[in-house]
C-alpha cells in the first residue's frame, strides 16, 4: 500500500512540474508578443508559488515596468527583499526600477547592496556580474568581479571576464592587462584562447602596449605563456627576427622539439623574410640533430630560402649561385640520394636549369633521381615531370612526351597524372596539333586541381576561338611557337616571332594575346615597369577579350609584390571581382582585396 502511495505522489508531482513548465512557456510567449498584462498575471502566479525562479521573477518585474505599474512593481520588490534580504537579484531589479524613474542615486544604492550581500560563490558572483553586463552597467559588473575575486581569495579568477568588460568599455590597455592576468589564474585560459581574442580586438596601435606589458611581466616572472604571447605579437607584426629570439628562449626553457620555430620559419618564408627563415631553420639543424623530425625539412627550408633570397631580388651574381649550388651538393653528398634528400635534389636541379642555365647538369641529377632506389613514387614522378620540362627546354620533344606519358599512365586518376596529361597536351599545342590538344584540355576542365582546370579551360577556349575564326591555322601556329620559345627562355626569338605575327596578321584577334605574352616576357626578365604597362594596355584596350581579366590579375600581383603599390593592387582586385565576376581569378581577387584592405581573415 505504501509503495502505491509513493507512485501516486510521484505521478502528481510530475503532472505539477509539467503544468508549471507549460505556464512558464505560455507566460514567456505573452511577454515576447508584447502582451505584458497577460504575462504579468501569469508570471505573478509562478513567482508566488516559487519566488526563487529567477527567470520568472525578472520577467514579472520587466512586465510590470513595461506596463508602467511602478507602484505595484516597487511593492512586489519590497515584499521579496523583506522575504529574502540576501538575494542580490531583487536589489538589481529594484535598482532598474528606480533608474527607469530617473532616481539614479537611489538606484546606485540598491546596486551596491546587491554587490555587498553577494555570497562567496563563483556561480553567484558570475550571475550577478552578468546581470549588470546585460544592462550595459559595465562599471558595476567590474566592481562585482573585483569584489568576487577578493572574496574567493583569487584576484585573477575573473580576469578573462574583466578583460571582456574593458573591451566593451573601449579601454584596450586594461583589457590587455586582464587577458594576460587570466594566463596566471587557477581558472586557466590557454595561450591559444587569449591570442584569438587579442587578434580579434587589438588594433595595430595596440601592439606596443601589449609588448610593453609583456616585457614588464617577463622581467618579474618568466612564465612560458608570457613569452609565447610575446613571440606571437611579434609575428602578427611580421617582426620575425624578434619573434625568433623569444621562441628560442621558449624552446630551450621547455626543451621542445623545435616545432614552434619550424612553423615560424615557414611563416617568415611565406612573408618574404628570408633571413629570419634561414636563421630559424639553421637553429633546428644545428641544435636539434639529425634524429629530430624537423631536421631534413629544415635543411631543405634553409636552402630554399637562401635560393629565394638570391633569386627573388633578380640581382644575384654567378658567384652567389655557385655558392648555393655547392651547399646543395655538399648536403646531398653527405647524406646520399634517398627519400630524405629527394626533395633537395629536385631543388638543386631547378637551380641548375632555371638560374645557372646548365640544363645538362639538371638533367643528369633528375635522371639519377628517377632511377634511385627507395624514392617515394610521388617524388619520382615529380622528377620525371621536371626532367620532361628540361628536355623540352633543350628541344628534345620526344623525350619529353615519353616522360609525360609515363607519369600520366602511372597516376591516371591523381593530380600528378592530370598535370602530366596537361603538359603533354600543351606540348602538342606548342607544335601545332591543336585538335588533339583541345580534346585533352576539354577533358581536363573537370580536373580536381583548380589550377589545371582553369588553365585547361583557358587554352580550350583560346584554341576554339582562334581556329573557328581562321581559314588556316597559320596565326595561332605562330603564336603557339612563340609561347614555346618563352617556355624555353629564348625571349629574343619569341619577341621576333610575335613581331612577325603582328606584321603578317595586323587585323587578327590575337592582338591582345600578343601584348599579354610580351608582358609575361618583360616580367620574366625583371622589367616590371614595362610588364605593367603592357598588362595595362590589354586591360584598357581589350576589355571584352579573354586576356582582360588575366592581365588585370597579373598587373595587380605586380603592384602588390614587385612595384610596392598596394593601393593600386587593391583597386585592381576589386575591379576583377566586380567587373569580371565570372573570372577564374574572381575568388582569389576578393581574398587579396580583403587582405590589402586590412580585414581580419579567419
N, C-alpha and C positions, 0 to 999 in steps of 0.2 A: 504493500500500500504506500509506504513512504517513497519507494522508487517511482511509483506512478505520479505522486505529487511533485517530485523533482522534475519529471519530464514535463508535466503541465506548466509548472512555473517557468521552466526554460523556454517553452513554446510561446507563452505570453510575453516573456521578456524579448524574445526575438521579434515578435509582432510589434512590440513597442518601439524597439530600435528602428525597425523598418519604417514604421509610421513617422518617427522623428526625422529620419533621413528624407522622407518624401516632403514633409513640411518645410524642412530647410531648403530643399531644392526649389520648391514652389515659391517660397519667400524670396529666394535669390533671383528667381526668374522675374518676379514682380519688380524687384529692385533694378535689374538690368533693363527692364522695359520702361523704367521711369514712373512706375505706379507705386509711389512712395507710401501712400496711405495704406494700401493693402500690405505692402512689405513691412511697414512699421507694426501693423497689427499682428501679423504672423510672427515676425522676429521677436516682438514683445512677449508673446506666449512662450516661445522657445527659451528666451532668456529667463523668464520667470521660473521655468522648470529647471534650467541649468545655466546659471549666470557665469559659469567658468568656460562656457563655449565662446572663445574669444572672437571667432569669425562672426557668429550670430550677434554678439554684443556690439561689435564695431559696425556691422550693417544696420543694426537697430538705431544706434546713435546717429549714423550718417543719414538714415531715412528721416529721422526727426529734424535734423538740421536742414535737409533739403526741403522739408515742409515748413521751415522757419518756426517750428514749435520750440523755441528756445527755452521757455519756462519749463515746459514738460521735460525737455532734454536735461536741463540742469537738475530738476527734481529726481530724475532717474539716476543720474550720475552720483548725486549726493547720497542717494539711498544705498547704492552699491559700494561707494567708497566707505560709508559707515559700516556696511556689512563685511567688507574685506579691505581694510585700510592698507594692506601690504601688496595690493595688486597694482603694479605700475601702469597697466593699460588703461585703468579707469582715469588716472590723473592725466594721461596723454590725451584721452578723448575730451576730458573736461577742458584742458588747455586749448584744444582745437575749437571747442565751442566758444570759449572766451575770445580767441583770435578772430573768429567769424564776426563777433560783435564789436571788434575794434578795441578790446581790452587787453592789449599786448603785455603790459606789466603783470596783470593778474594771471595771464596765460603762462608767462615765463615762470611764475611761482609754482604753478601746477607741474610744469615740465621738470623743474628742479626737484620737486618732491618725488616724481617718478624715478629720477636718477638716484636720489638719496636712499629710497627704500628698496632699491634693486637688490635681489638676493645674489650671493656669490656663486652663481651657477652659469656655466658657459652658454647654455642654450637660452636662459632667461636674458642674459646680457645682450646676446646677439639679436634676440627677438625685439627687445626694446629699441636697440640701435636701428634696426630695420624699420620700425615704425616711424622714427624720426627721418630716416633716409627717404622713405616712400613719400613723405610730405615735404621733401626738399629742405628739411631743417638739419643741414649738414653739421653745423657747429654743435648742436645738441647731440647728434649721433657721435661726433668725435669725443665730446665730454663723456658720453656713455661708455665708449670703448676704453678711453683712458682710465676712468674710474674702475671699469671692469678688470683691466689689466692689474691695477693696484690690488683689487680685492682677491684676485686669483694668484697674486704674487708672481706674475709673469708679464713684464711690461711689453713683451713683443708678441704675445699670444694673438692680439688683434691687429698686428701691424699691416697685414695684407688688406684688411678691411679699411684701415685708416688710409692706406695708400690710395684705395679706390675713392674714398671721400675727398681727399685732397686733389685727386684728378678732377673730380666733378666740380670742385671749387676753383679750378684753374691755377693751382699752386704747384708747379712741377718740381721745385726743389724739395718741398715737404713730401710730395708723392714719391720721389726717388728715395728719400730717407726712409720712409716707411716700407716701401717694397724691399729695400736692402735689409732693413731690420727683420723682415719676415724670413730671411735666409738663416737667421740665427735663433729662430723661435723653435720651441718644442713642437709647436703646431706647424711643422716644416713645410715650406714651399720649395719645389725644385728650382734649380737654375733655369731649366727649360721653361717652366711656367713664368718666371719673372722676366726672362728675356723676351718671351712672346708678348707680354703686356708692355714692356718698355718699347719694343719695336713698333707696337701699335699706337702708343700715345706720345712718345718723345718726338719733338721736332728737332731739326738739325742744330738749332741753337742751344738745345738742352744737353747735348752730349758732354760739353766741357764741365757742366755742373755734375753730371753723373761720374765722370772720371775723377774730378776733384774729390768728391765724397768717397769714392773707392780708394784712392791713394791714402786719404786720411785714415780710413778703416784698416787698410793693409799694414800701415805703419804700427798700428796698435795691436792688430790681430791678423796674422796671415792665414785667414780661413781660405781653403781652396775655392770655395764658392765665390768669394770676392774676386780672386784672381781670374777665375773663369769668366765672370761677368765683365771684368775689365778687358780681357782679351776679346770678348765678343764685341764690346763697344768700339774697340779699335777696328775690328773687321767691318763693322757697319759703316765706318767712315773710310774704308779701303786703305787704312793705315796698317798694312800687313807687317811692316818691319817691327812696329811696337807690339802688335798682336803676337808675333812670333816670340818676342822677348818674354811675354807673360806665359805663353804656352810652354816654352822650355822650362820655366820655373815650375809650372804646374806638373809637367811630365816628370821632372826629377823628384818633386815632392811626393807624388803619388806612385812613383815607379811604374809608369804606364808603358804601353807598347808603342806609343808614338802615333796612335790613331788620330788624335786631335790635330797634331802637327801635319800629318799627311793630308787631312781634309782641308786644313788651312792652305797648304801648298797648292792644292787643286783650285781653291777659290782664288788665290793670288795669281795663278797661271791664267785662269779664265779672265781675270780683270786686267791682265797685261803687265802685272808687276813681276817681271821675270826674275829680278834679283832676289826678291823675298821668297819666291817659289823655290829657286835654286838653293838658297840658304836653308829652307825648311827641309827639302828633300835630302840635302847633304847632312843635316843633323841626324836624320834617321839612319842613313848608310854608315855614318861614322860612329854613332853612339849605340846603335842597336844590334849591329852584327848581321851576318848573312842568314841566320836562322829566323830572324824576325820576318813576319808575313808581309811587311811593307818594304823589305829591303830591295828586292828586284823592281817592283813598281816605282820605288823612289829613285833608284838608279836611272831607270828609264825617264822618269819625270824630270830629273835634273838635266839630262842630256837634251830632252825635247825643249826645255826652257832655255838652255844655252843656245840651241839652234834658233829658237824663236827670237831670242834677244838679238842675235846676229841678223837673221834674215828679214824679220818684220820691219826693221829700220831701213832696209834697202840701201844701206851704205856700207855693207860689210866688205872686208878685204879677203883676198885669197888666203892670206896667212891665217886669218880667223877661221875660215872654213877648214883649212888643213889641220889646225889645232883641234877643232871639234871632231874631225874625221879620225884623228889619232886617239881621241878619248873613246870613241865608239869601238875602234879596232882593239884597243888595249883591253877594254872590258870583255869583249867577245872572245879574245884570245885567252884571257884569264879563266873564263868560266865555260868556254866551249859553245858550240852551236847546239842548243837544246830548247825544250819547250819554255824554259825560263828566260832565255835570251832571244827567242824568235822575234819578238816584237821590236827588239833593238836592231836586229838585222834588217827588218823592214824599214826602220827609221834611217839606218845607215845607207841603204840602197837608194832611198828617196833623196838623201843628202847628195849622194854621188850623181844621181840622174838629173835632179832639178836645180842644184845650186853649184856643184863643182863641174857639172856638164861632162861627166865621164860615164857615158852610157855603158860602155863595155864592162867597166868595173861593177856598176849597178846590176847589170845582167848576170855577171858572174856570182855575185853574192846571192841573188834571188834564185838562181839555178841550183846553187848548193843547198839553199834552204828547202826547196821543193823536194830534194832527194834525201834530206837528213832524216834519220830515224827518230821516232818518238815525238815528232812535232804534231801538235793538235791539228785536226783536219781543217778547221776554220782558218788557221794561220797559214797552212799550206795553200789553201785556196786563195787567200789574200795575196800570198806571194806570187801565185800564178797570174792573178789579175794584174798586179803591178808589173810583173815581168812582161805580160802581153802588152801593156801600155808602153813599156820602154822599147819593146820590139817595134811597135807601131811608130813611135817617135823615130826609131832608126830606119824606118821604111820597110821593115820586114813584115808585110801584111799577112802572109800565110802562117807564119809562126804565131802571130797574134790571134788569128781566128781559131787556130787549133787549141790554144790555151783557153780562150774564152769558152769554146765549146766543151772542153773537159770540165770546167767548173760548172757550166750550165747543166751538163749531164749528171754530175755528182751531187748537185744541190738543187734539183729540179723545182721543189716547192718551197725553197728557202730564199731569204733575201739575197744571199750571195749568188745563188743561181739566177735570180731575176736581174741582178746587177750585171752578171756576165752576159745574159741574153741582151740586155740593153746595149752594152758595149759592142757586142757583135753586130747588132742592128745598126748602130751608129757607124761602125766600120764600113758596113755595106753602103750606108748613106754617103759617107765620105767619097766612096768610089763609084757613085752614080747608080747603084742598084736600088732605086727609090721605092719601087713597088714592094719588093721583098722586105725592105726596111720598114715601110709603113705598116705592113701586115704585122710585123713583130711589135711595133710601137702600139698598135691598136690593142694587142693582147696585154701589153704591159701597162696600159692605162688603168687596169684594175689591180695593180701591184699593191701589196700591203705596205710597201715603202712609199711614203708621201713624196720623197724626193724623186724616186724613179718614176712614180705615177705622173707627177707634174711634168717632168722632162719628156716623158714619152708622149703625153698629151700635146705638149708644145711642138714637138717635132712632127707628130702626126698631122696636126692642123697646118703646120708650115708646109709640109710636102703636098698635102691635098690642095691648099690654096694656090701654090705656085705651079703645080703640074696641070691643074684644071684650067689655069689661065693661058698656058703656053701651048703652041702647036708643036714646039720642040722643048727638050729639057736642057737646052744649052745654058740658059741663065742660071738655073738652080744648080747645074753641074759645076759651073764656075764658082758659085758661092760655096758649095759644099767642099770643093777642093781648097778654097781659101780657109775654111774652118779647120780642115786637116792641117794646113800649114801653121795655123795658130796653135793647134794641139802639139805640133812638133817644135814649137818655139822658133819657127822660121818667119819672124814677123815682117821683115822687109819684103820677102817674097809674097806673103799674104796681102800686104798693102798693095803691092804691084798687081796682084790678081784682082783685088777689089777695084782698083783704078780701071783695069781692063773691062770689068763687068759694068761699071758706071758709064764708060765711054761707048761700049758696044750696045748697051741696053738702057739709054738715058730715060726712057719712059716706063721702064719696068717697075712693078710694085715692090721690088726688093730694095728700094732706096732706103727705107727705114732700117732694114736688116744690115745694109752696108754700113750705115753710120753706127749702128749698135755694135757691130763686130769691130769697127775701128776704135770705138770707145773701150771695148774689152782689151784690145791690143795695148792702147795707151795705159790702161790700168795695170796690165801685166808688166809693163815697162817702168812703172812707178811714176808716170806723168799724170798725176791725179787731176791737175787743173784742166789739162786737155780732155781727159776722160770725162770730167764733169760737164764740160762744155758740149761734148758730143752727146752724152746722155740727155742733157737738157734740150738739145736740138730735136732729138727723136720725140721727147715728151711734148714739146711745143708744136712741132710741125706735122706730127703724125699721130694725133690724139686718138684716131679711130683705128689705127693699125695694131697688129698683135704685139709689137715690141714696146708699145707705150707704157704699159704697167711694168714690164721688165726694166725699162730704162729708169722709171721713177724710183723703183725699189733699189736698183743699183746706185743711183745718184744719192738716195737717202743714206744708204750704207756708207758711201764715200764721205758724205758730210759728217756722219756720226763717228766713223772710225779713223778717217785719214785727214780730213780737212778742218777738224776741230770747229764745226759749225752745228752744234746740236739743235739750235733753234730752227735752222733751215731743214735739218733732217726731220724734226718733229712735224713741221708743216707738210713736208712731202709724204710722210707716213699717213698723216690724216687725209691728204688728197687721195691716196691709194684706196683706203677703205671707204671713203665717201664717194669718189667718182668711179672707182673700179671695184665695186663690192663683190663682183663675181670672180675677181682675180685670185689666182692661187697664192698670191702674196698678201691678200687682204687680212687674214687672221694674224699672221706674223707682224704685219704693219701695225695693226691695232695694239698688239702687245708692246712693240717697240715704242709706239707713240705714248702709251701709258707710262712706260718706264722712264722716258725722257721728260714727261710731264711731272714725274715725281710721285706717281701713285704708289701706294704700298702694295706690292704684289704678294699674293698668297701662294 
